[in-house]
Amino acid sequence: MQDHPTARELLAAVDAVGLPELTELYNTDAADRVADAPNTVAIYFDEKGEHLYSVYALEIVESTDPRARELRDLVGLLDRLAVTSRDPGPFPIERLQVVANVQSDPDHPKATVEPWPLSIAAEDMDEIRFALRCAVVEVADDPDAVLRVARAVNA
């Protein structure tokens, strides 16, 4: 994938922001000048884990941080790619990354109890942020369950 021209362009923009070197950085330079503005957040995952960069009021105030200007360019690139991408036809699902939040309080008024749909137990999934669990399920290993999960997400 990294040999594809679009992927190279996208990875170059990610590198220009400096995401691979960051762990978590929040730029709030504009907070004293702008009230009630959105944060623009970029999250990049690689073999080292998650890299987060957030800029408050990115589209409203020019930041002195050069990474903020590069983030604006990255957002523009993503917008352009979303508009210009063609329908590639059917996409064969090879694997599905599942992120689950398993309720520990079945008596909670909004809790629903349903059978666990995957062959991997929730407690065997990697814990990520906010008590969420994550696992990659290969379609070949569990095709019926993966498709059930994918359909349920789109329901």
C-alpha positions as a printed Julia matrix, in Angstrom:
155×3 Matrix{Float64}:
   0.0     0.0    0.0
   2.83    2.43   0.76
   3.88    2.13  -2.89
   0.58    3.6   -4.1
   0.98    7.29  -5.08
  -1.98    8.39  -2.96
  -0.65    6.5    0.07
   2.77    8.1   -0.4
   1.18   11.56  -0.59
  -0.9    10.88   2.51
   2.06    9.5    4.49
   4.17   12.51   3.45
   1.45   14.82   4.81
   1.31   12.8    8.05
   5.11   13.1    8.34
   4.94   16.87   7.67
   2.58   17.26  10.65
   5.06   15.25  12.71
   2.5    12.72  13.86
   4.88    9.72  13.98
   7.06   11.59  16.51
   4.18   12.69  18.73
   2.45   10.74  21.44
  -0.26   13.2   22.42
  -0.14   16.95  21.86
  -2.91   19.52  22.32
  -2.39   22.95  20.77
  -4.64   25.41  22.61
  -2.85   28.6   21.51
  -6.13   30.12  20.3
  -8.12   29.38  23.46
  -7.53   32.86  24.89
  -8.76   34.5   21.65
 -11.63   32.28  20.5
 -14.53   30.85  22.45
 -16.58   27.83  21.45
 -14.5    26.62  18.52
 -13.95   23.01  17.49
 -10.78   21.02  17.93
  -9.29   19.46  14.81
  -7.85   16.12  15.87
  -5.57   13.85  13.88
  -4.93   10.36  15.19
  -2.36    8.2   13.45
  -1.63    4.57  14.27
   1.61    2.76  13.43
   3.76   -0.01  14.92
   4.67    2.32  17.81
   1.02    2.85  18.73
  -1.28    5.86  18.67
  -0.14    9.4   17.85
  -2.53   12.29  18.51
  -2.33   15.96  17.58
  -5.2    18.33  18.36
  -5.48   22.0   17.41
  -8.16   24.26  18.85
  -9.75   26.69  16.34
  -7.56   25.49  13.46
  -9.75   27.08  10.78
 -10.26   30.32  12.71
  -6.86   31.44  14.05
  -3.45   31.14  12.42
  -1.2    29.23  14.82
   2.48   29.93  15.31
   3.06   26.17  15.44
   4.13   25.01  11.95
   2.54   21.62  12.65
  -0.86   23.35  12.75
  -0.38   24.67   9.21
   0.65   21.18   8.09
  -2.45   19.75   9.82
  -4.62   22.18   7.86
  -2.95   20.9    4.67
  -3.51   17.28   5.75
  -7.22   17.96   6.37
  -7.44   19.57   2.92
  -5.74   16.56   1.34
  -8.15   14.16   3.07
 -11.1    16.26   1.91
  -9.76   16.26  -1.66
  -9.17   12.51  -1.61
 -12.67   11.88  -0.28
 -14.21   13.94  -3.08
 -12.07   12.54  -5.9
 -12.06    8.89  -4.92
 -13.89    6.64  -7.32
 -16.09    3.73  -6.38
 -13.62    0.82  -6.54
 -16.45   -1.72  -6.68
 -17.05   -4.44  -4.13
 -14.58   -4.56  -1.29
 -13.78   -8.06  -0.08
 -13.55   -8.13   3.7
 -10.38   -9.98   4.7
 -10.24   -8.91   8.31
 -12.26   -6.77  10.64
 -10.92   -4.69  13.5
 -13.43   -4.94  16.3
 -13.57   -2.41  19.11
 -15.9    -3.41  21.92
 -17.11   -1.91  25.14
 -18.36   -4.79  27.23
 -20.89   -3.64  29.8
 -20.04   -4.77  33.28
 -23.38   -3.74  34.75
 -26.17   -5.86  33.2
 -28.73   -4.11  35.44
 -27.99   -0.7   33.9
 -31.23    0.67  32.36
 -29.7     0.99  28.87
 -27.75   -2.28  28.94
 -28.6    -4.98  26.47
 -27.42   -8.54  26.86
 -26.62  -10.34  23.64
 -24.54  -13.42  22.93
 -20.9   -12.63  22.18
 -20.6   -13.01  18.38
 -16.88  -13.72  17.98
 -14.66  -16.71  18.54
 -12.19  -14.53  20.51
 -13.42  -13.78  24.03
 -13.7   -10.12  25.02
 -11.25  -10.61  27.89
  -8.67  -11.9   25.38
  -8.88   -8.71  23.32
  -6.29   -5.96  23.83
  -7.41   -3.21  26.17
  -7.12    0.21  24.59
  -8.46    3.53  25.85
 -11.5     4.11  28.05
 -11.94    0.4   28.9
 -12.46   -0.41  25.23
 -11.13   -3.71  23.9
  -9.8    -4.31  20.41
  -8.97   -7.3   18.23
  -8.45   -8.02  14.56
 -10.54  -10.94  13.37
  -9.56  -12.71  10.16
 -12.58  -13.46   8.03
 -11.15  -16.86   7.08
 -11.01  -17.82  10.79
 -14.58  -16.85  11.64
 -16.49  -15.8    8.48
 -20.05  -16.08   9.82
 -19.34  -14.14  13.02
 -17.39  -11.42  11.21
 -20.22  -10.89   8.75
 -22.8   -10.82  11.57
 -20.77   -8.17  13.37
 -20.31   -6.12  10.19
 -24.03   -6.27   9.4
 -24.97   -5.32  12.97
 -22.75   -2.24  12.78
 -24.57   -1.09   9.68
 -28.04   -1.76  11.1
